[in-house]
Amino acid sequence: MNRCQLSGRFGRLPDVQRAILMTAASHQPALNERELVDRAKGGDREAFGMLVTRYQRRVWLVCRQYVGADEADPASQEALIKAYTRLDAFDGRAAFSTWVTRIAINTCLDLLRKRRREGLRLVETDGDDHSPSLDIPDERAGPEEQARQRQTIARLREAEEGLSDRQREVFRLRFYAQMNLEEIADSLNVHTGTIKTLLHRAVHRLRRELGDIR
């Protein structure tokens, strides 16, 4: 669907962006995912906004693990716009959450390929307020405990570099993006058993490297 078609069906692109950023405070009864998708396909921007409210954090976390915190906002917004404009392609064979996660992953991979072509250095994650709890030292802790937590996080990040690309991807989707094994398998288009094996090997290696961290 091009922008002209999008304009005719949903209004101008800025309206799409507003729908993505909106908080869906609806007074209607709670709708399930299938009902929301059907309404969104029919041009209901509020229904899509409700879907975004449910899944935008997951999309952001996935993008953060691929492109870093500095680029997670634009990457996740681009992924959600793509999902909005491609709703007709969603056939319901997988959950909407799985489908939009796959779009987020592909969006980030496209960005990384572009960076490599342009010779740009990837941005390191900065542990901002939207990061998973693993990356945020507890503000209630004292300075010494916060320093210890930051050191632990740094050690974990360093140890992750010893994993294979696939192991690291699965580990981060499981523990940072908080996806379950079936969702990861669907998003990466592999069997759940393969995900279990990759995750087991990743955790085993990290525990071996970081014996005092559980």
C-alpha positions as CSV (number, residue, x, y, z in Angstrom):
1,M,0.0,0.0,0.0
2,N,1.5,3.4,-1.0
3,R,1.0,6.7,0.8
4,C,-1.7,7.8,-1.5
5,Q,-3.7,4.7,-0.8
6,L,-3.0,5.1,2.9
7,S,-4.3,8.6,2.7
8,G,-7.5,7.6,1.2
9,R,-8.2,4.8,3.7
10,F,-6.8,6.2,7.0
11,G,-6.0,9.8,6.4
12,R,-2.7,11.5,6.1
13,L,0.5,9.8,7.4
14,P,0.8,12.2,10.4
15,D,-2.5,10.7,11.5
16,V,-1.0,7.3,11.4
17,Q,1.9,8.5,13.6
18,R,-0.5,10.0,16.0
19,A,-2.4,6.8,16.1
20,I,0.8,5.0,16.9
21,L,1.7,7.4,19.7
22,M,-1.7,7.7,21.2
23,T,-2.8,6.1,24.4
24,A,-6.0,4.2,23.8
25,A,-8.2,5.2,26.7
26,S,-11.4,3.7,25.4
27,H,-14.7,3.4,27.3
28,Q,-15.7,0.4,25.2
29,P,-15.6,-3.1,26.7
30,A,-12.2,-4.8,26.4
31,L,-11.7,-6.4,23.0
32,N,-9.6,-9.4,22.2
33,E,-6.7,-9.2,19.8
34,R,-8.6,-10.6,16.9
35,E,-11.4,-8.1,17.3
36,L,-9.0,-5.2,17.5
37,V,-7.2,-6.3,14.4
38,D,-10.4,-6.7,12.4
39,R,-11.5,-3.1,13.5
40,A,-8.1,-1.7,12.6
41,K,-8.3,-3.3,9.2
42,G,-11.6,-1.6,8.8
43,G,-9.9,1.8,9.4
44,D,-10.5,2.2,13.1
45,R,-7.4,4.1,14.3
46,E,-8.4,3.8,17.9
47,A,-8.4,0.0,17.6
48,F,-4.9,0.1,16.2
49,G,-3.9,2.5,19.0
50,M,-5.1,-0.1,21.5
51,L,-2.9,-2.8,19.8
52,V,0.0,-0.4,20.0
53,T,-0.6,0.2,23.7
54,R,-0.4,-3.5,24.3
55,Y,2.7,-4.2,22.3
56,Q,4.8,-1.0,21.9
57,R,7.0,-1.8,24.9
58,R,7.8,-5.2,23.5
59,V,8.6,-3.7,20.1
60,W,10.8,-1.1,21.7
61,L,12.7,-3.7,23.8
62,V,13.3,-5.8,20.7
63,C,14.6,-2.8,18.7
64,R,16.8,-1.7,21.6
65,Q,18.6,-5.1,21.6
66,Y,19.3,-4.8,17.9
67,V,20.1,-1.1,17.4
68,G,20.7,0.3,20.8
69,A,18.7,2.7,23.0
70,D,19.5,5.8,20.9
71,E,17.9,4.3,17.8
72,A,15.1,2.3,19.5
73,D,12.5,5.0,19.4
74,P,12.7,5.7,15.6
75,A,13.2,2.1,14.8
76,S,10.1,1.0,16.8
77,Q,8.0,3.8,15.4
78,E,9.0,2.8,11.9
79,A,8.1,-0.8,12.7
80,L,4.7,0.1,14.0
81,I,4.0,2.3,11.0
82,K,4.9,-0.6,8.7
83,A,2.5,-2.8,10.7
84,Y,-0.2,-0.3,10.3
85,T,0.2,0.1,6.6
86,R,0.5,-3.7,6.1
87,L,-2.5,-4.8,8.1
88,D,-4.1,-6.3,5.1
89,A,-1.2,-8.8,4.9
90,F,-1.8,-10.1,8.4
91,D,-3.7,-13.4,7.9
92,G,-4.1,-14.4,11.5
93,R,-2.0,-17.6,11.2
94,A,0.3,-16.3,13.9
95,A,-0.6,-14.0,16.8
96,F,-0.5,-10.3,16.0
97,S,2.2,-9.9,18.7
98,T,4.4,-12.4,16.8
99,W,3.7,-10.7,13.5
100,V,4.6,-7.2,14.7
101,T,7.7,-8.5,16.5
102,R,8.9,-10.0,13.2
103,I,8.3,-6.7,11.5
104,A,10.4,-5.0,14.3
105,I,13.2,-7.5,13.9
106,N,13.3,-7.1,10.1
107,T,13.2,-3.3,10.4
108,C,16.2,-3.4,12.7
109,L,18.1,-5.8,10.5
110,D,17.5,-3.4,7.5
111,L,18.9,-0.5,9.6
112,L,21.9,-2.5,10.6
113,R,22.6,-3.5,7.0
114,K,22.4,0.2,6.1
115,R,24.8,1.1,8.9
116,R,27.3,-1.4,7.7
117,R,27.1,-0.1,4.1
118,E,27.6,3.4,5.4
119,G,30.4,2.4,7.8
120,L,28.7,3.7,10.9
121,R,29.5,2.4,14.4
122,L,26.6,0.9,16.3
123,V,25.4,2.9,19.3
124,E,25.9,1.4,22.7
125,T,22.9,1.0,24.9
126,D,22.7,3.6,27.6
127,G,20.3,2.1,30.2
128,D,17.7,4.8,30.0
129,D,14.4,4.8,31.9
130,H,12.7,2.5,29.4
131,S,15.3,-0.2,29.6
132,P,14.5,-3.6,31.1
133,S,15.0,-3.8,34.8
134,L,18.2,-5.8,34.4
135,D,19.8,-2.6,33.0
136,I,18.6,-0.2,35.7
137,P,20.3,-0.2,39.0
138,D,17.7,0.0,41.8
139,E,17.3,3.7,42.7
140,R,16.4,2.7,46.2
141,A,19.8,1.1,46.7
142,G,22.7,2.9,48.1
143,P,25.6,4.2,46.0
144,E,27.7,1.1,46.7
145,E,24.9,-1.3,45.7
146,Q,24.2,0.7,42.6
147,A,27.8,0.5,41.6
148,R,27.9,-3.2,42.2
149,Q,24.8,-3.6,40.0
150,R,26.3,-1.6,37.2
151,Q,29.4,-3.7,37.4
152,T,27.3,-6.9,37.2
153,I,25.5,-5.6,34.1
154,A,28.7,-4.7,32.4
155,R,30.1,-8.2,33.1
156,L,27.0,-9.7,31.7
157,R,27.1,-7.6,28.6
158,E,30.7,-8.5,28.1
159,A,30.0,-12.2,28.6
160,E,27.1,-12.1,26.0
161,E,29.7,-11.2,23.4
162,G,31.1,-14.8,23.8
163,L,27.8,-16.3,22.6
164,S,27.0,-17.1,19.0
165,D,24.8,-14.5,17.2
166,R,21.8,-16.8,17.4
167,Q,22.3,-17.6,21.1
168,R,22.7,-14.0,22.0
169,E,19.6,-13.1,20.0
170,V,17.5,-15.7,21.7
171,F,18.8,-14.9,25.1
172,R,18.0,-11.2,24.7
173,L,14.5,-11.8,23.3
174,R,13.8,-14.1,26.2
175,F,15.2,-12.1,29.1
176,Y,15.2,-8.5,27.9
177,A,12.1,-8.4,25.6
178,Q,10.4,-10.9,27.9
179,M,9.1,-13.1,25.1
180,N,8.2,-16.7,25.8
181,L,9.8,-19.6,23.9
182,E,6.8,-20.1,21.5
183,E,6.8,-16.4,20.6
184,I,10.5,-16.4,20.0
185,A,10.2,-19.5,17.8
186,D,7.4,-17.9,15.8
187,S,9.2,-14.6,15.4
188,L,12.5,-16.3,14.2
189,N,10.6,-19.0,12.2
190,V,12.3,-21.9,13.9
191,H,11.1,-24.8,16.0
192,T,10.5,-24.3,19.7
193,G,13.0,-27.1,20.4
194,T,15.7,-25.2,18.7
195,I,15.0,-22.2,20.8
196,K,15.1,-24.3,24.0
197,T,18.5,-25.7,22.9
198,L,19.9,-22.2,22.0
199,L,18.7,-20.7,25.3
200,H,20.0,-23.6,27.4
201,R,23.5,-23.3,25.8
202,A,23.5,-19.5,26.2
203,V,22.5,-19.7,29.9
204,H,24.9,-22.5,30.6
205,R,27.8,-20.5,29.0
206,L,26.9,-17.3,30.9
207,R,26.7,-19.2,34.2
208,R,30.1,-20.7,33.5
209,E,31.5,-17.3,32.7
210,L,29.8,-15.5,35.6
211,G,29.7,-18.2,38.3
212,D,28.7,-15.8,41.0
213,I,25.7,-14.4,39.1
214,R,22.4,-16.3,39.1
